[in-house]
């Protein structure tokens, strides 16, 4: 996805269907439903599992050695997420709002579609 940042126009395709079309800037601006937080914490597995049911967290995904969380209001959510994770035995070493990458956009666009497809009979 890094190379895609330099393209003039992109089509993001998931399971053979175009899910988004536009410039990298347009996709990052228009396709993310919420704001993005980077969270570095330990243990990572316990954190992502707990955050799947955390109030205000729309999505949680592992990115390398950290988590990317999609929330409605990043600044407002940070204290609540820190408290929530502490209650679940997770130590947060760093948390900050970040700009989404094209990979974040793709994950955001496809996560809901994948769940919807799995529910189909």
C-alpha positions as CSV (number, residue, x, y, z in Angstrom):
1,X,0.0,0.0,0.0
2,X,2.9,2.4,0.5
3,X,3.4,2.7,-3.3
4,X,-0.2,3.5,-3.7
5,X,0.3,6.8,-1.8
6,X,2.1,8.1,-4.9
7,X,-0.7,7.3,-7.4
8,X,-2.9,10.0,-8.9
9,X,-6.1,7.8,-8.7
10,X,-6.8,4.5,-7.0
11,X,-9.4,1.8,-7.0
12,X,-9.5,-0.3,-3.9
13,X,-10.8,-3.8,-4.7
14,X,-12.1,-6.3,-2.2
15,X,-13.2,-9.8,-3.3
16,X,-13.3,-8.7,-6.9
17,X,-15.4,-5.6,-6.4
18,X,-14.4,-1.9,-6.3
19,X,-15.1,-0.6,-2.8
20,X,-13.6,2.9,-3.2
21,X,-12.3,5.1,-6.0
22,X,-10.4,8.4,-5.8
23,X,-7.1,10.0,-5.1
24,X,-5.2,8.9,-2.0
25,X,-6.1,12.2,-0.2
26,X,-9.8,11.8,-1.1
27,X,-9.9,8.2,0.1
28,X,-8.3,9.1,3.4
29,X,-10.6,12.1,3.9
30,X,-13.9,10.5,2.8
31,X,-13.6,6.8,3.5
32,X,-12.7,6.6,7.2
33,X,-15.7,6.6,9.4
34,X,-14.2,8.2,12.5
35,X,-10.8,9.3,13.7
36,X,-7.7,7.1,14.2
37,X,-5.7,6.4,17.4
38,X,-2.3,4.7,17.6
39,X,-2.0,2.7,20.9
40,X,1.2,1.0,22.0
41,X,0.5,-1.3,24.9
42,X,1.3,-4.7,26.5
43,X,0.0,-7.3,26.3
44,X,-1.1,-6.6,22.7
45,X,-3.4,-9.7,22.3
46,X,-5.4,-9.0,25.4
47,X,-5.7,-5.3,24.4
48,X,-7.2,-6.0,21.0
49,X,-9.5,-8.6,22.4
50,X,-10.8,-6.3,25.1
51,X,-11.2,-3.4,22.8
52,X,-13.5,-5.3,20.5
53,X,-16.2,-4.6,23.1
54,X,-15.0,-1.3,24.4
55,X,-17.6,1.6,24.4
56,X,-16.8,4.1,21.7
57,X,-14.4,1.9,19.8
58,X,-15.7,1.3,16.3
59,X,-12.7,-0.9,15.2
60,X,-9.5,-2.2,16.7
61,X,-6.7,-3.8,14.6
62,X,-3.1,-4.8,15.1
63,X,-0.6,-2.8,13.0
64,X,2.9,-4.1,13.7
65,X,3.6,-3.8,17.4
66,X,0.8,-1.4,18.0
67,X,-3.0,-1.0,17.6
68,X,-5.0,1.3,15.4
69,X,-8.4,2.2,16.8
70,X,-11.2,3.9,15.0
71,X,-13.2,6.2,17.3
72,X,-15.7,9.0,16.8
73,X,-13.7,11.6,18.8
74,X,-10.0,10.8,19.3
75,X,-9.2,13.4,21.9
76,X,-12.3,12.6,24.0
77,X,-11.8,8.8,23.7
78,X,-8.2,8.7,24.9
79,X,-8.8,9.0,28.7
80,X,-11.6,6.5,28.5
81,X,-9.6,4.0,26.5
82,X,-6.6,4.2,28.9
83,X,-8.9,3.6,31.8
84,X,-10.7,0.7,30.1
85,X,-7.4,-1.0,29.2
86,X,-6.0,-0.5,32.7
87,X,-9.1,-2.2,34.0
88,X,-8.3,-5.2,31.7
89,X,-4.7,-5.4,32.8
90,X,-3.2,-3.7,29.8
91,X,-0.4,-1.1,30.3
92,X,-0.5,1.7,27.7
93,X,2.9,3.2,26.9
94,X,1.8,5.5,24.1
95,X,-1.4,6.8,22.7
96,X,-1.9,9.5,20.1
97,X,-4.2,10.6,17.2
98,X,-2.7,9.8,13.8
99,X,-3.6,10.4,10.2
100,X,-5.0,7.3,8.4
101,X,-2.8,5.5,5.8
102,X,-4.3,3.8,2.8
103,X,-4.0,0.6,4.6
104,X,-6.2,2.0,7.4
105,X,-8.7,3.1,4.8
106,X,-8.8,-0.4,3.2
107,X,-9.2,-2.1,6.5
108,X,-12.0,0.2,7.5
109,X,-13.8,-0.3,4.2
110,X,-13.5,-4.0,4.1
111,X,-14.1,-5.0,7.8
112,X,-17.8,-4.3,7.7
113,X,-18.2,-5.9,4.3
114,X,-16.5,-9.1,5.4
115,X,-18.7,-9.4,8.5
116,X,-21.8,-8.8,6.4
117,X,-20.8,-11.4,3.9
118,X,-20.2,-14.0,6.7
119,X,-23.7,-13.4,8.0
120,X,-25.3,-14.2,4.6
121,X,-27.0,-17.6,4.4
